[in-house]
């Protein structure tokens, strides 16, 4: 029977009801982003710091805590709080900028995504707010004193939560209709003592009028207030009229969402009603100015509470398109929440196969994080470069600065973000991985996300897909085709019918991107690729995004492996389409040929060719090509050399039988092309079909031996990015007398070569691990139980490749599971706190993980690609599976 949430999705995509008009689209951080940076030299962090965020109007979006907005961020709602101690109200999340942190930017707050449904019919968020003064200065000063080899100083390290003197602030949303949103804010005092708190559920309108003429200025206007509740009316030329209802507050506060020129530019203000007025009024306890105004573009009902120890208070609100004549908070209000929570339980009950409560909780919060980080993203690069009619021109130097060549980039969309605070923008290869867990929740949204990056307002005219906001021109791994087929398969399995139209649309656009890669990233046109950055920060001895020391260039194993995988993905997509449309058989042959030539180039052992396989060590290495033509292998044992495992495809025999034209082409390559190579990239079995792989069975075993070696890549929590042998054996490459080195670093990077806190010199990263698992399953489809490997290497314990895939998946899941002592490895630095009853079931998913103990590292809320853990739980934990 179709579930209620599935009915809403169907109504949404059929155009019957716009259930996705409202959602968690309000960013957690708009300040410090590239699009808000109008400085001369692109200093985004310092141009718009946190201290300016409450004073200055944003140009390209808004931000808040536990907030929602319409899909174009015209009208926003978020939660603001004051503990009676701070000199500002808590209106947005605080964190360190890149230059402030000893390991780059980092949010310094405690908050958790507890629940969310695909149509956002029910959402739940938790923010933990200290009752003592928030340690802003301590967090900045202590982190600035710490070096790269020291840990980051986190909010829990300050001791501010030691005596449970904090509030749990739960924000819940329930939709009675697509544009009738019920809101509950529950403030629970976790201390034994009573404590004061001011709560400002804030509604505001994004400011367009300061930048260009609008048909009319939007307005929030007070209504006559009743005995138990009040309301305001919202008029907006873009989204029409709305009504906002709230339980009786202590005060009504109005101001304008406009810049405080006096505080920012030392210029007189034209009126006192500025963006930061609520901060001044609440902290000084002087409400005369905001209470004197009865309309504006920013509004908050003000609740001054004193909550008894171990008690809680709930505030109810409602945002509705329709005018509600009766009590907006009658018995149907709570009934609607109960109904939507039950329907959320029903929906998620179908996405698990296990009764394990801990695993179910991990999966549910992972899915919630994926949905809470759907964000509104607006960035018109040409407009950004040119400036706005009412603000004047930005510095002319910007026309030659960051992203200045991407004038066709015009975004005005809801995107799946890696992290709504640390990475509040799209990242192309991150997004591709996001879509795989999202496909289980809302396959249409996942498909639309992948197609979006290939639209003409994202993809450059030459076929390049933009990498990420900080530098659109960086090169990310081309994983969109891989993700497209993953999403297609998940959707097909669920519905029983594959969306061939989606595959065709993706195929046509990705063919342009493939051509860009071939034309731009194969320097010598011999099928070994450069790529540069390729997402794997800190994996080498120097920054591959910039000029290589000594004037040479790198032939990259990962770039070549990514392109081989791209070929196989395009081949697989064209074969699937060909089963319905035979005209695509020729394209399948095209990508088969590309794959064969790339595989030959990567594997060729002749000394006068460009092969990257080291026959003595049995590993793939990058090769540095010096200006004099000398080839120097860069012998770093990392996931770069293992990525060849990911490029694998099994073509079933029955597929070949249905596509005779392609089958003849395949046979030609096998019989007439392959004799020229020592390495046969096409293997066949009459029973299983054909295997296309970058590695032969012998080489597969060699690489798998390293992959499964606990002294090298295998950790208790997954596959490390760099072999542990480099812990004792530093690799050094000397160029023109200058040494360049790399060591095994299992957690935060101890070098600042690449900036930020991203590190691939040892930690465990989910996307690469997930691809290894998928590849092992594909190899198993061909080799079956006949191929077995020691697990771990040297243990004399043999498993087949399917069993190995499952074991690796469970090691990754174990990062988040409670052990026998009740500890989750992800929380290794703060075990005591996370054993507390109010913490123990809360899960953060992080950017990457310590290579030895599994603790979370990097962006703490990057559910993003780490959300793949939800898929692993679904695939590898099944109550009905034979033991």
C-alpha positions in Angstrom: 0.0 0.0 0.0 1.3 3.4 -0.9 2.5 5.4 2.1 1.1 8.9 2.8 4.6 10.5 2.3 4.8 8.8 -1.1 1.4 10.2 -2.0 2.6 13.7 -1.3 5.7 13.1 -3.5 3.4 11.9 -6.3 1.2 15.0 -5.8 4.2 17.2 -5.9 5.8 15.9 -9.1 2.5 15.6 -10.9 1.9 19.3 -10.3 -1.2 18.6 -8.2 0.2 20.2 -5.0 3.5 22.0 -4.5 4.7 20.2 -1.3 8.2 21.4 -1.9 7.4 25.1 -2.0 8.6 25.4 1.6 11.5 23.5 3.1 14.7 23.8 5.2 16.2 25.9 2.4 17.5 28.7 4.7 21.3 28.5 4.8 23.2 28.2 8.1 25.9 30.6 6.9 25.7 33.3 4.3 28.5 35.4 5.7 32.0 34.6 4.6 30.9 33.1 1.3 32.4 34.0 -2.1 29.1 35.3 -3.5 28.9 37.9 -0.7 32.5 38.9 -1.3 32.8 42.2 -3.1 36.4 42.8 -2.1 39.2 43.7 -4.5 41.3 40.6 -4.0 38.7 38.0 -3.1 39.2 37.9 0.7 35.8 36.4 1.4 36.3 35.5 5.1 37.5 39.0 6.1 35.2 41.0 3.8 32.0 39.7 5.4 32.9 38.3 8.9 30.5 37.0 11.5 30.5 40.3 13.3 29.0 41.9 10.2 26.3 39.3 9.7 23.8 40.9 12.1 24.6 44.4 10.8 24.8 44.1 7.0 22.2 43.0 4.4 23.1 39.9 2.3 22.9 40.1 -1.4 22.5 36.5 -2.4 20.7 34.7 0.4 19.9 34.6 4.1 20.9 32.5 7.1 19.5 31.4 10.4 19.1 28.6 13.0 16.7 25.7 12.3 15.2 27.8 9.6 12.9 27.5 6.6 12.1 29.5 3.6 10.2 29.3 0.3 12.2 27.9 -2.5 13.5 31.3 -3.6 14.2 32.6 -0.1 11.8 35.5 -0.3 10.3 34.9 3.1 12.4 33.3 5.9 11.8 32.0 9.4 14.4 31.1 12.0 14.9 30.8 15.8 16.7 33.5 17.8 17.6 33.1 21.5 19.2 35.0 24.3 20.5 33.5 27.6 20.7 36.8 29.4 24.5 36.8 29.4 25.7 37.4 25.8 26.2 40.8 24.2 24.4 39.6 21.1 21.4 37.3 20.6 21.9 33.9 19.1 20.5 34.6 15.7 22.8 32.4 13.6 25.5 29.8 14.2 28.9 30.9 15.2 32.2 29.4 13.9 35.8 30.2 12.9 36.8 31.5 9.5 39.5 29.7 7.6 42.3 32.0 8.8 41.1 31.8 12.4 41.1 28.0 12.9 44.2 26.0 13.4 42.7 23.5 10.9 40.6 25.9 8.8 37.0 27.0 9.1 34.8 25.2 11.7 31.4 25.7 13.2 31.5 26.0 17.0 28.0 25.0 18.0 26.1 21.9 19.1 23.1 21.1 16.8 21.6 18.0 15.3 19.3 17.1 12.4 16.8 14.7 14.1 14.2 14.1 11.5 12.9 15.2 8.1 10.7 13.7 5.3 11.3 14.2 1.6 8.4 16.7 1.2 9.4 18.3 4.6 5.9 17.4 5.9 7.6 16.9 9.2 11.0 18.2 10.3 12.8 18.3 13.7 16.0 20.1 14.7 17.9 20.3 18.0 20.1 23.2 19.1 21.9 23.1 22.4 22.2 26.6 23.9 24.5 27.3 26.9 23.0 29.2 29.9 26.3 30.8 30.6 27.8 33.4 28.3 28.7 31.9 25.0 32.5 31.6 24.8 33.0 33.5 21.6 36.4 35.1 22.5 37.7 31.9 24.1 37.0 29.8 21.0 38.7 32.3 18.7 41.7 33.0 20.9 42.4 29.4 21.9 42.2 28.1 18.4 44.5 30.8 17.1 47.1 29.9 19.7 47.0 26.2 18.7 49.2 24.9 15.9 48.6 22.4 13.1 49.7 19.5 15.2 47.2 20.3 18.0 43.5 19.4 18.1 40.8 22.0 17.3 39.3 23.6 20.4 35.6 22.8 20.3 32.6 24.1 22.2 32.5 21.0 24.4 36.2 21.5 25.3 35.3 24.9 27.0 33.5 23.1 29.8 30.4 25.2 29.3 28.2 22.0 29.3 29.8 20.4 32.3 27.0 21.0 34.8 24.2 20.6 32.3 23.5 24.3 32.4 22.1 24.5 29.0 18.8 24.5 27.0 17.8 21.9 24.5 15.9 23.9 21.8 13.8 21.6 19.6 12.3 23.2 16.5 9.6 21.1 14.7 7.6 21.8 11.6 4.5 20.0 10.3 2.7 20.8 7.1 -1.1 20.9 7.2 -0.9 21.8 3.5 1.9 22.8 1.2 1.5 26.4 2.3 0.2 25.9 5.8 3.1 25.2 8.1 2.7 24.5 11.8 5.7 25.3 14.1 6.6 24.2 17.6 9.6 25.5 19.5 10.2 23.5 22.7 12.8 24.8 25.2 13.9 22.3 27.7 16.0 23.4 30.7 18.5 20.6 31.4 19.8 22.2 34.6 18.4 21.5 38.0 18.1 25.2 38.5 15.6 27.5 37.0 17.1 29.7 34.2 16.0 32.6 32.0 15.8 32.6 28.3 14.4 35.0 25.7 13.0 33.4 22.5 12.5 35.3 19.3 10.9 33.2 16.6 11.8 35.5 13.7 10.1 36.1 10.4 11.9 38.3 7.8 11.9 39.2 4.2 15.0 38.9 2.0 16.2 42.3 1.0 16.0 42.9 -2.8 15.0 46.6 -2.7 18.4 47.8 -1.6 20.0 46.4 -4.8 17.5 46.9 -7.6 13.9 48.3 -8.0 11.1 46.0 -7.0 7.4 46.2 -8.1 6.6 47.1 -4.5 8.4 46.8 -1.2 7.3 43.7 0.8 5.8 44.2 4.2 5.0 42.5 7.5 2.2 44.3 9.2 0.6 43.8 12.7 -3.0 42.7 13.1 -5.2 43.3 16.0 -4.0 40.9 18.7 -6.3 38.5 20.5 -6.2 37.2 24.1 -4.3 34.0 23.5 -2.6 34.5 20.2 -1.6 37.2 17.7 -0.9 37.5 14.0 0.8 39.5 11.3 0.1 39.8 7.6 2.8 39.5 5.0 2.5 41.0 1.5 5.1 40.2 -1.1 5.0 40.9 -4.8 6.8 37.6 -5.7 5.0 35.1 -3.4 1.8 36.8 -2.6 0.1 37.2 0.8 0.8 35.1 4.0 -0.4 35.1 7.6 1.8 34.4 10.6 0.2 33.3 13.8 1.8 33.0 17.3 0.8 32.3 20.8 0.5 35.5 22.9 4.0 37.0 23.4 5.4 39.5 25.8 6.1 42.0 23.0 5.9 42.5 19.3 9.2 43.7 17.7 9.5 45.2 14.2 12.4 46.5 12.2 13.8 46.5 8.7 16.1 44.0 7.1 18.5 46.8 6.1 22.2 47.6 6.8 23.2 49.6 9.8 25.3 52.2 7.9 26.4 53.9 11.1 28.1 50.8 12.6 29.5 49.4 9.3 30.4 52.5 7.3 30.4 55.2 9.9 27.7 57.0 8.0 24.5 58.4 9.5 21.5 56.0 9.3 18.4 57.3 7.6 16.2 55.7 10.3 16.8 53.6 13.5 15.1 50.4 12.3 18.0 48.4 11.1 18.8 44.7 10.8 20.5 44.5 14.3 17.8 46.4 16.2 16.6 43.3 18.1 20.1 42.6 19.4 20.3 46.1 20.9 16.8 46.0 22.3 17.0 42.6 23.9 20.5 43.0 25.4 19.8 46.5 26.8 16.2 45.6 27.8 15.1 48.7 26.0 12.3 47.9 23.5 11.0 51.4 22.9 12.1 51.6 19.3 11.2 48.1 18.0 7.8 48.3 19.8 7.0 51.7 18.3 6.9 50.2 14.8 3.9 48.3 13.7 5.2 47.1 10.3 8.5 46.3 8.7 10.5 43.6 6.9 11.7 41.8 10.0 9.4 40.7 12.8 9.6 38.7 16.0 7.1 37.9 18.8 9.2 38.2 21.9 8.9 35.6 24.7 10.7 36.3 28.0 10.8 32.9 29.9 12.1 31.6 33.1 12.0 27.8 33.0 12.2 25.7 36.1 14.9 23.1 36.4 14.3 19.9 34.4 11.2 21.5 32.9 10.3 22.7 29.4 8.1 25.2 27.6 6.6 25.0 24.1 5.8 28.0 21.9 3.4 27.4 19.0 3.4 29.3 15.7 1.9 28.9 12.2 2.7 30.3 8.8 -0.2 30.0 6.4 -1.3 31.2 2.9 -4.9 31.1 4.0 -6.4 33.3 6.6 -7.4 31.2 9.6 -10.6 32.6 11.2 -10.8 30.2 14.1 -8.1 29.4 16.7 -5.0 28.4 14.8 -3.8 26.4 17.7 -6.9 24.3 18.5 -6.8 20.5 19.0 -6.1 19.9 15.2 -2.7 21.6 15.7 -1.3 18.8 17.9 -3.2 16.2 16.0 -1.4 17.3 12.8 2.0 16.8 14.4 1.0 13.4 15.7 -0.2 12.4 12.2 2.9 13.6 10.4 5.2 11.9 12.9 3.4 8.6 12.4 3.6 9.0 8.7 7.3 9.8 8.9 7.7 6.6 10.9 5.8 4.7 8.3 7.9 6.1 5.5 11.2 5.3 7.1 10.0 1.9 8.2 10.2 0.9 4.5 13.8 2.0 4.2 15.3 -0.4 6.7 15.6 -4.1 7.0 16.8 -4.3 10.5 15.1 -4.1 13.9 18.3 -2.9 15.6 17.3 0.4 17.2 20.7 1.9 17.2 21.2 1.2 13.5 17.7 2.5 12.7 18.5 5.7 14.6 21.8 6.2 12.7 20.1 5.7 9.4 17.2 8.0 10.2 19.5 10.8 11.3 21.7 10.3 8.2 18.6 10.7 6.0 17.5 13.7 8.1 20.8 15.3 7.5 20.6 14.8 3.8 17.2 16.5 3.7 18.1 19.4 6.2 21.0 20.4 3.9 18.8 21.0 0.9 19.6 24.7 0.6 18.6 27.7 -1.6 21.6 28.7 -3.7 21.6 32.0 -5.7 24.7 33.2 -7.6 24.6 35.0 -10.9 28.3 35.5 -11.6 27.9 38.1 -14.3 25.6 40.2 -12.1 28.0 39.7 -9.2 30.9 41.0 -11.3 29.0 43.9 -12.7 27.3 45.1 -9.5 23.7 46.2 -8.9 21.9 49.3 -10.1 21.4 50.7 -6.6 24.8 49.9 -5.2 27.4 50.9 -7.8 30.1 48.9 -9.5 32.4 46.5 -7.5 36.2 46.8 -7.9 37.3 46.3 -11.6 40.1 44.0 -10.5 37.4 41.4 -9.8 36.9 41.0 -13.6 40.2 39.1 -13.6 39.8 37.4 -10.2 38.0 34.3 -8.8 35.3 32.8 -11.1 35.5 35.7 -13.5 35.5 33.4 -16.5 32.2 31.8 -15.5 29.9 34.5 -16.7 27.3 32.0 -17.9 26.9 30.7 -14.3 23.4 31.7 -13.1 22.0 29.7 -10.2 18.7 30.1 -8.5 18.0 26.7 -7.2 17.6 24.3 -4.3 20.7 22.2 -4.1 22.0 19.4 -1.9 24.9 21.0 0.0 27.9 19.2 1.6 27.4 21.1 4.8 25.0 24.0 5.4 27.6 25.9 7.5 31.1 24.9 6.4 30.3 24.2 2.8 27.1 26.2 2.1 27.4 25.9 -1.6 27.3 23.1 -4.2 30.3 21.0 -4.9 30.0 18.9 -8.1 31.5 15.6 -7.0 30.1 15.8 -3.5 26.6 16.3 -4.9 26.9 13.2 -7.1 27.4 11.1 -4.1 24.6 12.9 -2.2 22.2 11.7 -4.8 22.7 8.1 -4.1 21.2 8.1 -0.6 18.7 10.8 -1.7 17.5 8.4 -4.4 16.0 6.2 -1.6 14.1 9.2 -0.3 13.1 11.1 -3.4 14.4 9.7 -6.6 12.9 12.6 -8.7 14.8 15.2 -6.6 18.0 13.1 -6.9 17.6 12.9 -10.7 16.9 16.6 -11.0 20.0 17.4 -9.0 22.2 15.5 -11.3 20.6 17.0 -14.4 20.9 20.5 -12.9 24.7 20.5 -13.0 24.5 19.8 -16.7 22.2 22.6 -17.5 23.5 25.4 -19.6 23.4 27.8 -16.6 25.9 25.5 -14.7 27.9 23.7 -17.3 30.4 25.9 -19.2 29.9 26.2 -23.0 33.0 24.1 -23.5 31.5 21.2 -21.4 33.3 21.8 -18.1 31.2 21.2 -15.0 31.9 23.8 -12.3 33.7 22.3 -9.3 32.6 24.4 -6.3 32.1 28.0 -5.4 35.6 28.8 -4.1 36.9 27.9 -7.5 34.6 26.8 -10.3 37.6 26.1 -12.5 39.1 23.4 -10.3 38.7 19.9 -11.6 36.6 17.5 -9.6 36.4 13.8 -10.4 33.8 13.1 -13.2 31.5 10.9 -11.1 28.2 12.3 -12.4 27.7 9.4 -14.8 28.4 6.9 -12.0 25.9 8.5 -9.7 23.3 8.8 -12.5 23.3 5.0 -13.0 23.3 4.4 -9.3 20.2 6.6 -8.9 18.6 5.0 -12.0 19.0 1.5 -10.5 17.7 2.5 -7.1 14.7 4.1 -8.7 14.1 1.1 -11.0 14.3 -1.4 -8.2 11.7 0.6 -6.3 9.3 1.3 -9.1 9.8 -1.7 -11.3 10.5 0.5 -14.3 13.7 2.4 -15.3 13.6 6.0 -16.3 15.2 5.8 -19.7 14.3 9.4 -20.4 16.4 10.5 -17.5 19.3 8.4 -18.7 19.1 9.8 -22.2 19.1 13.4 -20.9 22.0 12.7 -18.7 23.9 10.9 -21.4 23.6 13.7 -23.9 24.9 16.3 -21.5 27.6 14.1 -20.0 28.9 13.4 -23.5 29.9 17.1 -23.7 31.7 16.9 -20.3 33.5 13.7 -21.5 34.7 15.5 -24.6 36.0 18.4 -22.4 38.0 16.0 -20.4 39.5 14.3 -23.5 40.3 17.7 -25.1 41.5 19.5 -22.0 43.0 17.1 -19.5 45.0 14.6 -21.8 48.0 16.8 -22.3 49.8 14.6 -24.9 46.7 12.8 -26.2 47.9 9.4 -25.1 45.0 8.5 -22.8 46.8 9.3 -19.5 45.1 12.2 -17.8 46.2 15.1 -15.6 43.1 16.7 -14.1 45.0 18.5 -11.3 43.0 18.9 -8.1 40.5 16.0 -8.6 39.1 16.4 -5.1 41.8 14.4 -3.3 43.3 17.3 -1.3 46.6 16.7 0.4 47.1 13.3 -1.3 50.4 14.3 -2.9 53.7 16.0 -2.1 52.6 19.2 -3.8 49.4 21.0 -4.9 48.3 19.4 -8.1 46.0 22.3 -8.9 48.9 24.6 -9.6 52.1 24.5 -11.6 54.2 21.5 -10.8 57.7 22.4 -9.3 60.4 22.3 -11.8 58.1 23.0 -14.7 57.0 19.5 -15.4 53.6 17.9 -15.3 51.9 14.9 -13.6 50.4 11.9 -15.4 47.8 11.1 -12.7 46.7 7.6 -11.9 43.5 8.9 -10.3 42.8 11.2 -13.3 43.2 8.2 -15.6 41.2 5.9 -13.4 38.4 8.4 -13.1 38.3 8.7 -16.9 38.3 4.9 -17.3 35.3 4.8 -14.8 33.6 7.6 -16.8 34.0 5.5 -19.9 32.4 2.4 -18.3 29.6 4.5 -16.8 28.8 6.0 -20.2 29.1 2.5 -21.7 26.7 1.1 -19.1 24.2 3.9 -19.6 24.3 3.5 -23.4 23.8 -0.2 -23.1 20.8 0.2 -20.9 19.3 2.8 -23.3 20.1 0.5 -26.2 17.8 -2.2 -24.9 15.0 0.2 -25.8 16.6 2.4 -28.4 19.1 0.6 -30.7 20.5 3.8 -32.0 22.6 4.0 -28.8 24.6 0.9 -29.6 27.1 2.9 -31.6 27.7 5.1 -28.6 28.3 2.0 -26.5 31.0 1.0 -29.0 32.5 4.5 -28.8 33.0 4.4 -25.0 34.2 0.8 -25.1 37.0 2.0 -27.4 37.9 4.8 -25.1 38.1 2.5 -22.2 40.3 0.0 -24.0 42.8 2.7 -25.0 42.9 4.2 -21.5 43.4 0.8 -19.9 46.2 0.0 -22.3 48.0 3.3 -21.5 47.7 2.9 -17.7 48.9 -0.7 -17.7 51.5 -0.9 -20.4 54.8 -2.1 -19.1 57.1 -1.1 -22.0 59.8 1.3 -20.8 59.3 3.6 -23.7 55.6 4.1 -23.1 53.5 5.8 -20.4 52.4 3.0 -18.2 51.9 3.7 -14.5 52.1 0.1 -13.1 55.3 -0.6 -11.2 56.0 -4.2 -11.9 58.4 -4.6 -9.0 56.1 -3.2 -6.3 52.8 -4.2 -7.9 51.1 -0.8 -7.6 50.0 2.1 -9.7 51.8 5.4 -9.2 51.6 9.0 -10.6 54.4 9.9 -12.9 56.2 13.2 -12.9 57.3 14.2 -16.5 60.1 16.6 -16.3 60.7 19.3 -19.0 63.5 17.1 -20.5 61.1 14.2 -21.0 62.4 12.2 -18.0 59.7 10.1 -16.3 59.9 9.9 -12.5 57.4 7.7 -10.6 55.9 9.3 -7.5 55.9 6.3 -5.3 53.2 7.3 -2.8 51.0 4.4 -1.7 47.6 6.0 -1.6 44.0 5.6 -2.8 45.3 7.3 -6.0 47.0 4.0 -6.8 44.0 1.9 -5.7 41.4 3.8 -7.7 41.9 1.5 -10.7 39.8 -1.0 -8.7 36.8 1.3 -9.2 36.7 1.1 -13.0 34.9 -2.2 -13.5 31.8 -3.4 -15.4 30.2 -6.7 -16.0 28.1 -7.0 -19.1 25.7 -9.9 -18.8 25.5 -12.4 -21.6 21.8 -11.8 -22.2 22.4 -8.1 -22.7 25.0 -8.9 -25.4 22.6 -11.3 -27.0 20.0 -8.5 -27.3 22.6 -6.1 -28.8 24.2 -7.9 -31.7 25.8 -4.8 -33.2 27.6 -4.0 -30.0 28.5 -7.6 -29.4 30.3 -7.7 -32.8 32.2 -4.6 -31.9 33.2 -6.1 -28.5 34.5 -9.2 -30.2 36.5 -7.2 -32.7 38.2 -5.4 -29.9 38.9 -8.6 -28.1 40.2 -10.5 -31.1 42.0 -7.8 -33.2 42.8 -5.0 -30.9 43.9 -6.8 -27.7 46.7 -8.8 -29.4 48.7 -5.6 -29.5 48.7 -5.3 -25.8 50.3 -7.4 -23.1 47.3 -6.6 -20.9 43.9 -7.9 -21.8 41.2 -5.5 -20.5 38.3 -7.7 -21.8 37.7 -10.9 -20.0 34.9 -13.2 -20.8 33.0 -16.2 -19.3 30.2 -18.0 -21.2 28.2 -18.0 -18.0 28.7 -14.6 -16.5 29.2 -12.5 -19.7 32.1 -10.1 -20.1 34.2 -8.2 -17.5 35.8 -4.9 -18.4 38.3 -3.9 -15.8 41.5 -1.8 -15.5 43.1 -4.6 -13.6 43.5 -8.3 -14.5 42.7 -11.0 -12.0 46.4 -11.2 -11.0 46.7 -7.4 -10.5 43.4 -7.3 -8.7 44.8 -9.8 -6.2 47.9 -7.7 -5.8 46.0 -4.5 -5.1 43.5 -6.3 -2.9 46.3 -7.7 -0.8 47.4 -4.1 -0.1 43.8 -2.9 0.4 43.1 -5.5 3.0 46.4 -5.2 4.8 46.0 -3.6 8.3 49.6 -2.4 8.1 48.7 -0.5 5.0 45.1 0.6 4.1 42.7 -1.5 6.1 41.5 0.2 9.3 38.9 -1.1 11.8 36.7 1.6 10.3 37.3 1.3 6.6 40.0 2.0 4.0 42.6 4.7 4.7 43.4 7.3 2.1 47.2 6.8 2.5 49.0 3.6 3.4 50.1 3.4 7.1 53.6 2.4 5.9 54.2 6.1 5.4 53.8 6.6 9.2 57.3 5.2 9.6 58.5 5.7 6.0 58.2 9.3 4.9 58.1 9.6 1.1 60.3 12.4 -0.3 60.7 13.5 -3.8 63.5 16.0 -4.6 63.0 18.4 -7.5 65.7 21.0 -8.4 67.3 20.4 -5.0 64.1 21.0 -3.0 62.6 18.1 -1.1 58.8 17.5 -1.1 57.5 15.0 1.5 54.4 13.2 2.6 53.7 11.3 5.9 50.7 9.3 7.1 48.4 11.7 9.0 45.3 9.8 10.2 43.3 12.9 11.1 43.7 16.6 10.6 46.4 17.7 8.3 49.6 19.1 9.9 50.5 21.1 6.8 48.8 24.2 5.4 49.8 23.5 1.8 46.2 23.2 0.7 44.4 25.3 3.3 41.4 24.4 5.3 41.0 21.2 7.3 40.5 18.8 4.4 43.0 15.9 4.5 43.6 12.8 2.4 46.9 11.8 4.0 45.5 8.9 5.9 41.9 9.4 7.1 38.9 7.4 6.0 36.6 9.0 3.4 33.2 7.6 2.7 32.9 8.3 -1.0 36.0 6.3 -2.0 35.2 3.5 0.4 31.7 3.3 -1.0 33.1 3.0 -4.5 35.5 0.3 -3.5 32.5 -1.6 -2.0 30.5 -1.3 -5.1 33.4 -2.4 -7.2 34.0 -5.5 -5.1 30.3 -6.5 -5.6 30.7 -6.0 -9.4 33.9 -8.2 -9.5 32.0 -10.8 -7.5 29.2 -10.8 -10.1 31.9 -12.1 -12.5 34.3 -14.2 -10.5 31.7 -15.5 -8.0 32.8 -17.5 -5.0 35.9 -18.8 -6.8 37.8 -15.7 -6.0 38.7 -15.4 -2.4 41.2 -13.2 -0.5 42.7 -13.2 2.9 40.9 -10.9 5.2 42.8 -9.2 6.7 46.0 -9.9 4.7 48.1 -12.5 6.5 45.2 -13.9 8.6 44.6 -17.1 6.7 40.9 -16.2 6.9 39.6 -16.3 3.3 36.4 -14.6 2.1 34.9 -14.1 -1.3 34.6 -10.6 -2.8 30.9 -10.2 -1.8 31.7 -11.1 1.8 34.6 -8.6 1.7 32.3 -5.8 0.5 30.0 -6.5 3.3 32.8 -6.6 5.9 34.1 -3.2 4.6 30.6 -1.8 4.7 30.1 -2.9 8.3 33.5 -1.4 9.3 32.3 2.0 8.0 28.9 1.7 9.8 30.8 0.8 13.0 32.1 4.4 13.1 28.7 5.5 14.3 27.6 2.4 16.3 27.7 2.1 20.1 30.3 -0.3 21.3 30.0 -2.5 24.4 30.9 0.5 26.5 28.2 2.6 25.0 30.7 4.7 23.0 30.5 5.6 19.4 34.0 5.8 17.7 32.9 9.0 15.9 32.8 10.7 19.3 36.2 9.6 20.5 37.2 13.0 21.8 34.1 13.6 23.8 33.0 10.2 25.1 31.8 11.4 28.5 29.4 13.9 27.1 28.0 11.4 24.6 27.2 8.9 27.2 24.8 11.3 28.9 21.1 10.4 28.3 20.5 13.7 26.5 23.5 13.1 24.2 23.8 9.4 23.7 21.4 9.0 20.7 22.6 12.1 18.9 24.8 11.4 15.8 27.0 13.7 13.8 28.3 12.5 10.4 31.4 14.5 9.7 33.5 15.0 6.6 36.0 12.2 7.1 37.3 10.0 9.9 40.5 9.2 11.9 42.4 6.4 10.1 43.1 4.5 13.3 40.3 5.2 15.8 37.4 6.3 13.6 36.7 9.7 15.3 35.0 12.4 13.3 37.2 14.9 11.6 36.6 18.0 9.4 33.2 19.5 8.9 31.1 18.1 11.8 27.7 18.4 10.0 28.8 17.1 6.5 26.1 14.5 6.3 26.6 15.0 2.5 28.5 12.0 1.1 28.8 10.5 4.6 25.0 10.1 4.3 26.0 7.0 2.3 26.0 5.2 5.6 22.2 5.0 5.3 22.6 2.9 2.1 25.2 0.6 3.8 22.8 0.0 6.7 20.0 -0.8 4.2 22.2 -3.1 2.1 24.2 -5.0 4.8 21.9 -5.2 7.8 18.9 -7.4 7.1 16.9 -9.4 9.7 15.8 -11.9 7.1 19.2 -12.4 5.6 20.6 -16.0 6.1 23.4 -16.0 8.6 
